[in-house]
Amino acid sequence: MPENTAAARRADVLWLARLEYRFHAWRERRARRRGLTPTVAAFPGYGGENWVRVLGRVLITPPARGSADGEYGGVRGWRSFMAVPIGFAQVTVTIDGVAHDVVSDRGGVVDTVLPTSLAPGWHTISMSVEDGEPVDTRVFIVGADVGFGIVCDVDDTVMVTALPRPLVAAWNSFVVDEHARQPVPGMSVLLERLVRENPGAPVVFLSTGAWNVGPTLLRFLGRHLFPAGALLLTDWGPTHDRWFRSGTAHKSDNLERLATEFPDLAWLLIGDDGQHDDMIYTQFAVRHPQSVAAVAIRRLSSTEAMLAGGRTTVDPHAAAAVPWVSGDDGAALLQRLEEVGVARSS
């Protein structure tokens, strides 16, 4: 691309990013005039024995309907995108009684590393904004003696979504009731089994989905008995040089970060053949073979592949330095992982 054309494109995208920020600022002023105040949607994070990665998003959310048992009732996907993100908000994060002041980014996202000294395992931290009520979330501290972890994709790996095709993605994201979303058969059993066999192993759900759907996704994972884990999503919309954020870059960058943060950990990478997981995991395994325990790729059914606009070609990886398996569901992947020694034979 000629330099002047690229510069013009960056200028256009930067203009769109400014427009998006002004639009959200207008929505914020309008919401505050109605008496609404910001809160923090806090998400599970992770850390080492002297640091923690804190994740959340500052929002003004519309009132949600609830049922008598406290479960959200009849939540359509579009409601997740009605919240107003509050950019550059000051957030107080309290960890083990120590308060830290951090600032959200332009999209209201808090993604920061803070010093701490916590024992391995799950711990509760809190986040608050504008002297509001603290919101609790949890972080998982990985012990220095742990050598195995799990990174798992979400769309069409643990949840049937058929996301790559735009119209289907819009229908699933904005229209479908969250209680109608279906888990991929056997995936919760697979993950629970791996966590049970590897005490102290961290679980990271790495998805190209937007932070808007984070609360819905957490309820889905809990409702279908998936093991608890950190949640790494992304923020939709323009950046300084792109019309939309790259989902592939989001996954690759976070995998690189995990390899740097936990150099002694080998990860089981779980994904599907409907997007780019095979390519992303292949590139990561080539760069960091010591950081990969195995790769497990779930094969979409013919119907799912048709709705998703096709499937990627999964290389057999016969010459790969790490075990590489595939299967139609969680049960098939568990069997293959048992065969290569990553999971224990029952």
N, C-alpha and C positions, 0 to 999 in steps of 0.2 A: 504494500500500500504506500503511495507517495506520501512524503512527510507532511505536506500541506493538507492532504486529505485526512490523514490520521489526526492531525491537530484540530481540524474542523470537527471531526467526529467526537474527539474528547471534549471540545467546547460545547457541542450539542448535549452530550451526556451530562456534563457538569451543570449545564443550565437546567436539565430535567431534574437532577438531584436537588438543586436549589428550589425548584418549583415544588417538588415533593415535600421538602422541609417546610416551606411556607404553607402548604396545604395542611400539614399536620399541626403547624402552629395555629392556624385559623381554627381547626377543629378543637385544639386544646382550649383556646380562649372561649369558644362557644360552650364547651363542656363545663368549664369553670363557672361561667355565668349561670349555668343550670344548677350550680351547687355541688357538682361532682368533684372529687379529689383523687389524686393519684394513689396507686398502690403498687406493690411489687409482685409480679408473678415470679416466684422463686423456683429454680429447677435444681435437681440433684447434681452435685459436682463431685470432684475427686481431688486427691492430693497425695503428697508424700509425707514423711514424718516431720518435716519442718516447713511445709507450705501447703496451700490449698487453692484450687481453682474454683472461684465462686461464679455462679451463673444465674442470671435473672433478667427480667425486663420490666421497666417502669411504664405503667399504663394507667389510663382512665378507662375503666371497663363499664359497659352497660349492665344494668341489673340482670341477674340470671334467675330463671325459675328453678326451684328445687322441689323435690318430693318430700314426703313425710320422713323418709329414712335418710335424708341428707344427700341422696344421689341427684345429679342433675337430670331434669326431665325434658325429654324431647329436644335436645340441643342439636340444631342444624349447624352444618359446618360454617355457614356464612357468619354466624354470631362470633366465631373466633377472630374474624377480621374486622369487627366493628369497634374494637378497642382502639383508643387513641394513644400512640406511643409518645412518651415524654422525653425528648432529647435533652442531654446535658443536665440531667437532674442529679442532685446530690443525694446519695444513698448511704445509709449507715449500716454496715455489716458487723454483726456481733458474733465473735467466735471465742468460745471458752471464756466468756465474760469480758473480752477485750473488744472495744468498738473501733472500727476503721471507717473512715469517710472515703467514698469512691464516687466517681461521676459516670453516669451512663453515656453511651455514645449517641450519635445523631438520631439513631432509630430507637433509643430507649434501652438498648441492650447493655447489661452489665456482664462483662467477661474479663475477670481480673484475677491475678494471683496475689495472695496475701500471706504474710508469714504467720506461722502458728506452730504449736508443738502438741500434736494430738497422737494418741495411741492408734495402732492399726484398727480398722473396722469403721462402722457407721457412727457419725456424730451429727447432732442437731446444731444448726446455726440459724441466725435470724437476720432479716433484712427489713429496713423501714425507710420511708421517704416522707419528708415534710412533717416530721413528728407524728406520723400516723402509727397505727397499730403494727407491731412487728409481725412479719410473716416468716414462719419457720420452714426450713427445708433441711435436707441432709447432705452430707458429703462423705465419701468413702475414702479412707486413708489406707493406702497400700503399704504393707509392711516391707521392710528391707529384705526379708527372706523369701518373699513371694516371687515366683519365676514364671507364672502363667496368668494370662488375662484374656478377655473376650471382647472383640469389637464386632458389633452386629448392626447391619443395615436394618431399616424399618420397612419401607415401602416394598411390598411383595416379597419380603423376607420374613417378617413377623406379622404383618398386616396385609391383607389382600386389598390392593388399591388400584393397580393398573395405571400408575401415574404418568408414564412418559407421553401418552397420547393427550393432547391439550383438552379436547372436549370432555373426555372421560375424567381427566384430572380435575377439571372445573366442577363437574357433577359430584365427584367424590369429595372434593374439598369444601364446596360451598352449599350443596343441597342435601346430601345424605345425612340422616340422623346418626349421631355418633354411636348409638347402640346397635345400629345395623352393620357396623363395620365388623368384618370377620377375620379371625386370626388364621394364619397359615397352620394347617394341621400338624401337630407334633412339635412345633417350634418351642413352645413354653416348656414342654417336658425335656427337650434337648438341652435348653439353657439351664434349667433347674438341675438337671443331672450333672452337667459340667461344673456348675458352681458347687454342688454337694461334694463332688469328687476332688475339687481343688479348693480347699478352705483358704479364704483370704484373697481369692482371685477377683480382680475388679471386672465389672461389666460396663461397657460403654456402648450406648445406642447412638450410632452415628448416621444421621439422615440428612438429605437435601431438603427436607421439609422446613417450613417457616416457623419461627418462634411463636407465631400466632397460634399454631395448633399444639404447642407444648402442653398446656393443661389437659386438652382432650387426649393427647397421646399418653400422658401419665395415667389418666383414668382408664384408658384402654388396656395398658400394660398391667395395671393392678387388677382390673376386672377379669382378665384372662390368665392370671397367676404367673406372669413372667417374673423372673427374679429382679430385684431392685438394681438399678444401675444409673450411671451418669447419663445425661441427655445432652447431645451436641447437635443443635439445629443451626439454621442460618437465617439471615434477614433478607427478605425479598426487596426488590426495588433497585434503582440505579446507584452506581458507585461513582467515583471520580473519573473512571475511564471505561465503564461498561453500562449497557442498558439494563442488564440484569446480572446479579451475582452468579458466578459459575458454581454449580453444584459439584462438578468434578474437582475443581480447585479446592472447594470447601472440604471434601473428604480427604484429598491428598494432603492438604496442609495440616489437617488434624492428625492424620496418621504420622506424618513427619514429626509433629509436636510430641505425640505419645512416645515415639522412638527416642526422642531427645530427653524427655522427662523421666522415662523409665528404661534406661539402657540395658538393664539386666532382665527385662521382662520379654517373654516370647508370647505373641498374641495369636489366638485363633481368630481368623478373619472370616466372617459369615456374611454372604450377600446373595444376590440372585442374578440370573442371566437376562433380565429385562432392561437393565440400564448399562452402566459402565463399570460395575463392580469387578468383573474379571480383569479388565484392563488396569484399573486402579490398583488392585491387589497384586497383579503381576509386576507392575512397575515398582511398587513398594517392596515386594519380596526380592527383586533384583538389587535394589539399593540397600536393603537392610535384611539380608537373609537370617541374621542372628535374632531379629525381632519378630520372626514369624514362626509360630509352632505348626500351623497348618492353615489351609484355606478350604472353606466349605461353600460351594455355590448351589443354591436351590434352583432347580429347573422349573420354569413356569409351565403350567399346563397349556395345551393348544389354545383353549379359550382365553386364558389370561394373556398369552402372547399376542393373540389377535387384538384384544382390547388395548394392550400396551403398545401396539404398533410394531410388533415383531420382537424377536429376541436377539441378543448379541451372540456371536459365535464363540463358544467357550473352548479354548485350546485344551487338549487332553493333558498337557503339562507333564508328559512322560519323563522329561529330563529335568524337571524342577528339583531344586535343592530341598524343598519342603514338601510334605504330603499335600496332595491336592485332590479333593473329592467333590462329587456332585450327587444330587438326589432330588426326588420330586417333592419331598416334605421333610419334616423334622425327624420322623422315624427312619427314613432312608438315610439321611445324613448321619444320624447317630450310629446306624449299623456300619456305615463306611468309616466313620471315625474310630469305631471299635476295631475295625480291621487293620487300620494303620497305627493303632496304639495310642491315639490321642484321648479316647474315652476307654474306660475299662469295660471289658466284656461282662455282660450280665450272666 
